């Protein structure tokens, strides 16, 4: 399975960072870190990013399968 990477899209002409699972906007460009700015421009790759809701679901799923 290929590693997931962060998803960026334009929203009204401005870049946004999306949840890699449900595609909800999790960060606007004026709040990007230097690393996120580079990833948005395609200069580097960063790991998949998730909203709180999806992250919680994944943690719950992991806890459930580890029991």
C-alpha positions as CSV (number, residue, x, y, z in Angstrom):
1,X,0.0,0.0,0.0
2,X,1.3,3.4,-0.9
3,X,1.9,5.9,1.8
4,X,-0.6,8.7,2.0
5,X,0.4,12.3,1.7
6,X,-1.2,15.6,2.6
7,X,-3.9,17.0,0.3
8,X,-3.9,20.6,-0.7
9,X,-6.5,22.3,-2.8
10,X,-7.5,25.9,-3.7
11,X,-10.5,27.5,-2.0
12,X,-11.5,30.8,-3.5
13,X,-8.0,31.0,-5.0
14,X,-6.3,30.4,-1.6
15,X,-4.5,27.1,-0.7
16,X,-6.0,25.0,2.0
17,X,-4.9,21.8,3.7
18,X,-7.6,19.0,3.6
19,X,-8.1,16.0,5.8
20,X,-6.6,13.1,3.9
21,X,-9.6,10.9,4.7
22,X,-12.8,13.1,4.5
23,X,-11.5,16.2,2.7
24,X,-12.7,18.7,5.2
25,X,-10.6,21.9,5.4
26,X,-8.3,21.6,8.4
27,X,-6.0,24.6,7.8
28,X,-5.9,27.8,5.7
29,X,-2.7,29.0,4.1
30,X,-2.2,31.9,6.4
31,X,-1.8,29.4,9.2
32,X,0.6,27.0,7.3
33,X,3.9,26.1,8.8
34,X,7.0,26.6,6.7
35,X,7.0,22.8,6.0
36,X,3.3,22.9,4.9
37,X,4.0,25.9,2.6
38,X,6.8,23.9,0.9
39,X,4.6,20.9,0.5
40,X,1.8,23.0,-0.9
41,X,4.2,24.3,-3.6
42,X,5.3,20.7,-4.3
43,X,8.8,21.2,-3.0
44,X,8.6,18.5,-0.4
45,X,6.1,15.8,0.7
46,X,4.5,15.6,4.1
47,X,2.5,12.7,5.6
48,X,-1.2,12.6,5.5
49,X,-3.0,15.0,7.8
50,X,-6.4,14.3,9.4
51,X,-9.1,16.3,11.1
52,X,-9.9,15.6,14.7
53,X,-13.0,13.5,13.9
54,X,-11.1,11.2,11.5
55,X,-8.1,10.9,13.8
56,X,-10.4,9.9,16.7
57,X,-12.1,7.3,14.5
58,X,-8.7,5.8,13.5
59,X,-7.5,5.7,17.1
60,X,-10.8,4.0,18.2
61,X,-10.4,1.5,15.3
62,X,-6.8,0.8,16.4
63,X,-7.8,0.3,20.0
64,X,-10.6,-2.0,19.0
65,X,-8.3,-4.2,16.8
66,X,-5.5,-4.4,19.5
67,X,-7.8,-5.9,22.1
